[in-house]
């Protein structure tokens, strides 16, 4: 999994602006800070639909850039954004659960009209992206 570092700006009279030093044309915004990560992930996904994502720049390399340090000195902050690449390959995995937990997973999946695998994949994606 890749992580990209986003630069987040906030003026007193505007929403949060999210940009990526590695992807200058990718931008997102959010009215509240709770939506920053989700909106940034969506911006990365949209970019990846048309173009391959570059190798993420390291924190150390970004911090060596004068323009990044200047943005931070003016009130911007950095956020680490996870990106799970969409891949159409399906891979079988053998996992082990306590019986009660597996029953709860199956019941929750059924309520949502999902297979066990689809439910677990969705739950894992949500947890990774929320971290």
N, C-alpha and C positions, 0 to 999 in steps of 0.2 A: 504494500500500500504506500502511496505517495502522500506527502504532506507539503503543502505550499504555504509560504508565509504571506499573509495579507497585511496591507497597510490600511489602517482604519482612521478616517478623519471625521471630526465632528465640529462644525461651527455652531455657535449658539442659536442661530436662526435656521438651521437645516437638519436634515436627517443625517445618519451616519453614512459616510461614503466608504466603500471598500474597493481597494485596488490591489493588483498583484504586481510587484516589481518584475517577476519572471514573465508576465503576460500583460504588457502595457495597454492593450486594447480591451482587456477584461475589466469590467466595472460592475459594481452592484451597490445597492443602497438599502437602508433599513431605518424605519422610523424608531424602532426600539432596539436596545442592545441584545435582547433575548433572541432576536431573529438574525443576528449578524452571521453566525456560522451557517445556518440553513441557507440563507441567501447567497453567501459566498460559495457554498458547495454547488448550488444551482448554477451560478455563473460559470464555475469550472466545468460542470457537466455540459452546459450549452456550448462552450468553447470546444470541448473534446468531441462533440458530435461532428464537427467539420475539420478540425485540425488536431494533430497529435500534440499532446502536452510535452513540454520540455522536461528535462531533468531538473528538479527543484534546486534552487540555489541554497547553499547552507546559510544558517544564521550568521555564522562568522563572516562569510563573504558579504552578505547583505549589510552587516554592521560596519564593514570597511568602506562602504560607499558614502561619500560626503552628502549626497542628496537624501539618503535615507536618514542619516543622523540629523540633518537639518529638519526634515519632516517631524521626527520624533521630538526635537527641541521645540517645535511649534505646536506641540500638543497631540500629534498623531500617536497611535500605538500599534503594536504588532499583534497578529493573531495567527495561530497555527491551524490551518484548514486541512482536514483529511480529504483525500480523494480516492474513492474506490472505483477502479476502472471497470466499465461495463464490458463484460466478456460473454459471448454467447455459448462458450463451452460449458457443459455441465459435467461436474466431477462428482463421483460417488464418494461419500465419507461415512465411516462407521463411527458412531458416537454412543456413549453410554450415559444413561440417566437413571436416577432413582425412580421406581415405578410410579409413585404418586405424582412426581413432576412430569413424567411422560404422559400420564393420564390428563393432567392439567393442560399441557401443551396441545395434546390432541383435541381436547374440548374447545380450547380457545381457537385453534385453527379451524375446526368445524364451524364454529359460530361465525367466523369471518369468510367462510367459503373457500378456505385455502387448504392445500396439502400440508402435512407436517413440515416438509422441506421448505416450502414457500414461506410458511409462518416463521420458522427458525431463521431463514435468511433475512426476512424483513425485520425481525426483532434485532438480529445482530447488526444489520446496517444502521438502524435507528440508534442503537447504543453506541456504535463506533462514531457516528457522525455527531452525536450529542456530547461526546467526551471532550 
